[in-house]
Amino acid sequence: MIYREAGQFKTTYAADQAIFPILQDRIFVALAVVGAFVIPVRFANEYWLQAVLIPFLIYALAALGLNLLTGYAGQLSLGTGGFMAVGAYSAFKLASAFPALNIVLVFLLSGLVAALVGVVFGIPSLRIKGFYLAVATLAAQFFLIWLFNKVGWFVNYAPSGTITAPPRTVFGVMVTGPDAAAGARYVAALAFVAVFALIAKNLVRGRVGRSWMAIRDRDIAAEIIGVRPLRTKLLAFAISSFYCGIAGAELVFLYLGSAETLAFDINLSFLVLFMVIIGGLGSVLGSFLGAAFIVLVPIFLTNVPHTVGLNLPVALAKQIELMIFGGLILFFLIVEPHGLARLWQITKEKLRLWPFPH
């Protein structure tokens, strides 16, 4: 069996606690990463890059940020769209004020600005939790969108109220702006999400991640054993908002090209939350699986009916899409709270034991 691990013995604690302790996993992930950087750029057309792969990578990064906060730290947030807007508008202001600043630094600095804003709105988590915390973060969502709508400084006093990604290069290759090729923007988005997914995976396996999970599971007991709620919760909000801020900057600079505040409304917050729930709470892989599902389902509902002779109205297809999302959320919350990531884990366990019963 291809997934057998017989004969793979661990001689050190480091080998036993590695991110991918099984050789097959290491080979598969290495091939997947190399293939992700090479195959789409060479063979995917403009539609797949622009409409599928780039939004998938951006949403995966945003879902990863929310998963760190909600899945690992247990702090429910409905302000993801607002924090993404902070990153987008910060990147626009930085790129406009400092034209010589490298676009990678622009993204990182916009993430830092979003992290600071996340800490400010994370302060209520020290006193409230659950539904009340969700309402507090929802207020942050509406306040941030209102602020960007009303203060003209954030859009450089443009009459249209939109922000537009200026042309910028990385190593001589245009990655933002109207002349940037879809392949270059895809590689930039993939590089960001690959690096930050690796950072997140190591983060949740260390002391910080264990502190988050202790607060999530039993906050009073965690405080008794020495976990500091103030630092732990605010750090979760800061890192989550950092990820979401970079995702918001990428949404404008690498995907949309230009955007208004409507692109970051409450629907975006719910969309990212759906990705986390369907993909799997408390799972890095689940963030990617949920983002892939949310991106692919609308495309599936748009194209498949036409191939079988059904011409569904756009409004009906949208309603079916919402029904599918709602039904799956109920299914996963009741049947499998850990989402698609848990189903993949069960599949791997069965492969390791096949053909014996499990």
HELIX and SHEET records of a PDB file:
HELIX    1   1 TYR A   13  ASP A   16  1                                   4    
HELIX    2   2 LEU A   23  PHE A   43  1                                  21    
HELIX    3   3 GLU A   46  TYR A   47  1                                   2    
HELIX    4   4 TRP A   48  LEU A   53  3                                   6    
HELIX    5   5 ILE A   54  LEU A   66  1                                  13    
HELIX    6   6 ASN A   67  TYR A   72  3                                   6    
HELIX    7   7 THR A   80  ALA A   97  1                                  18    
HELIX    8   8 ILE A  103  GLY A  122  1                                  20    
HELIX    9   9 ILE A  123  LEU A  126  5                                   4    
HELIX   10  10 PHE A  131  LYS A  150  1                                  20    
HELIX   11  11 GLY A  152  VAL A  155  5                                   4    
HELIX   12  12 ALA A  182  ARG A  205  1                                  24    
HELIX   13  13 ARG A  207  ASP A  217  1                                  11    
HELIX   14  14 ASP A  219  ILE A  224  1                                   6    
HELIX   15  15 PRO A  229  GLU A  250  1                                  22    
HELIX   16  16 LEU A  251  LEU A  256  3                                   6    
HELIX   17  17 THR A  261  PHE A  264  5                                   4    
HELIX   18  18 ILE A  266  GLY A  279  1                                  14    
HELIX   19  19 VAL A  284  THR A  307  1                                  24    
HELIX   20  20 VAL A  314  ILE A  334  1                                  21    
HELIX   21  21 GLY A  339  LEU A  353  1                                  15    
SHEET    1   A 2 ILE A 163  THR A 164  0                                        
SHEET    2   A 2 SER A 258  ALA A 259 -1                                        
SHEET    1   B 2 ARG A 168  VAL A 170  0                                        
SHEET    2   B 2 VAL A 173  THR A 176 -1                                        
END                                                                             
